[in-house]
Amino acid sequence: MAAGGSRSFSFKVVLLGEGCVGKTSLVLRYCENKFNDKHITTLQASFLTKKLNITGKRVNLAIWDTAGQERFHALGPIYYRDSNGAVLVYDVTDEDSFLKVKNWVKELRKMLGNDICLCIVGNKIDLDKDRHVAVDEAERYAESVGARHYHTSAKLNKGIEELFLDLCKRMMETAQADERLKGGGAGQSVASRRGVQIVDDEPQAAAAGGCCSSG
Amino acid sequence: MSQRTERRGIHVDQSELLCKKGCGYYGNAAWQGLCSKCWREEYQRARQKQIQEDWALAEKLQREEEVAYASSQGPQSQSQSQSQSQPQPLAQSTPPHGHASLAPFSKFEEKKTNEKMRKVTTVKKFFSPSTRMAPKKESQEGKTPSPSISRQTSMETDRVSKDFLEFLKNLQRPGREIHKQCRAFIESMANKKDLGADELSECVQDFYQNLSDRLMSHFKGSSESVERVMDQVEKYIMTRLYKSVFCPETTDDEKKDLATQHRIRALHWVTIEMLCVSMDEEIPEVSDNVVKAITDVIEMDSKRVPRDKLACITQCSKHIFTAIKITKNEPASADDFLPALIYIVLKANPPRLQSNIQYITRFCNPSRLMTGEDGYYFTNLCCAVAFIEKLDGQSLNLSTEEFERYMSGQASPRRPTDDGSWPLEVDGSASSSTTTAAVNPVLAQLHHNLELLSSLNIRQDRLAEAAQGLQAELASWEEGVQREVQDILERYPLEIRPPPESAIDTENAESDRLPPPLTPQVFAG
């Protein structure tokens, strides 16, 4: 579901990764700022929302956790359909989990193309002494597939805020570029049954870079 | 002659064969002793009466709706709403309402005199009043032949439309516009019954989109108010269209429903352990929530509005989360939730599951389905169904042979318990002693309960013993106390000394201090 009007955005972000890499801890740390806490009030950590305000624009973030077990892998497309962003989490001490991330990236790029913003996240950097995934290898890989790479620790609350903020900014850029493309495309080509979206002129929209000319 | 009648064994008086009405024709038992002509008249009359009642009711509700609407919008809007329904061919001859309810009856009285005419006019009557009085209902429930069913549903739709009008009242001018649009849309949908499900979905989604775009510009981008209105619009429209668009004949939804149902039934042997669900059903609170979740997911089928169906799924999910939280004492992640939901779906085997999912996908407001919390749970339900359809041995950590055996019903997995003495027929293999350690969950529960009962029994015995001991102790204590008291009494016997006599005549120590008694003096005289 792309962004709503020009004033506020709502994004769907899907959380992918093998079980036990700390997806849940990551998102709980981000939305509740708690880690392995007995006082966590939320009933569940599989669907969480966060409201942000980025450069004066309201952003509603809906974070969808997915079941990471191997036997549910085939259900992925049902989850990531229509999502604006994907956070692919691996455990820096577990090389297998990094391979899983590579699989996910391949699948997502194949199914959704470049519409989706990808974040590759190496979690558990507090266990750096047991690291099994080399930093530069991971970063090089991320760059090669057009994704950003982050290092986080849900335990120490490191890098998580930055990760989601960065992701939101990128999703906003994509959404704005998308809207301008639709606006410039003379309407007919995009006059899908959802109708034409009316977009106010955005003075700072130019930040996304000259994709207008393609319309 | 008389012999022949006897042989036949039938002798009926002529009069018994005749029509009970006395019209001279023969009657028939199947027509309650009436001749065909009189029976038809009787039947028509009863039928007519029933129809009259239904019409009167329908009309009353219709009038109420219009009055409610008119009162909210003023007189000029009523004329609008009427003129708006005019273009529809069926609604053209709307007479004043009071008339309409009388018309068919008076006509009927008339027709009774003319037999030939009657047939024709009854047929006419069957169509004309219903089209005249309730074009909307006709269009929506044209398929339902039974008046009682249509009455029941129309009651619900009327309640919903009343609520809808109530709601629109608060919106004043735009409310009128919305009402007009919705009615026009429902009428236009009536002409599209033959379209496929996808086209129908397209129509409804287009309508949602156009309306919400307009509302968006009206409310100046306040998406909350738009959403509120759209929720009501969805409720109103879908309640009315439900019959014709839920599980339509043009799709194979029904076939899929049956397939899913069979599939789930065939998987009855799947246990909570195979799915690695982190819910401990032995905790009473957990099993309570499991039952509630199952009820919710089954209840989904009874709702008409897509949003209400979604609400059932959400409710079900919440109960699952509660159950997981009680078991694990931490918030449930998707890793826990999805297997649990699969388990619930397997246990519930919800009716018309595929139809419901399709219906929600086709006719729910898309903004709700894509990003909201309800949408997340709905997606998980879709995943659960997809998983169940594709499920194989590997996904349950079973070998293919085992899976096949369970599916064919040759064997069934049992839950391992230490004292399980339930004999298992493992193809007559000798290793039964090792496999008997497994027991069907129900039996395990039974065993567990029996154990509990026997331990309770033992404890009760112990309690009784202790109580007896206490009683004995009490008795002996009482005795002891008595004995002690006796001892003390014996040791210190109570001597009751007679109190000192204090009679004046007695001699006492002080008596000598008394002056001598007076002696009488004799006066010699």
Interface residues (C-beta under 8 A of the other chain):
Chain A: M1 G4 G5 R7 S8 S10 F11 K12 L15 G19 K23 T24 L28 K38 I40 T42 L43 Q44 A45 S46 F47 T49 N60 A62 W64 D65 T66 A67 G68 Q69 R71 F72 A74 L75 I78 Y79 D82 R193 R194 G195 I198
Chain B: E202 Q205 D206 Q209 N210 D213 M216 S217 G221 S223 C276 K318 F321 T322 I324 K325 N329 E330 P331 A332 S333 A334 D335 F337 L338 P339 P366 S367 M370 T371 G372 E373 Y376 Y377 T379 C382 C383 A386 F387 K390 Q394 S395
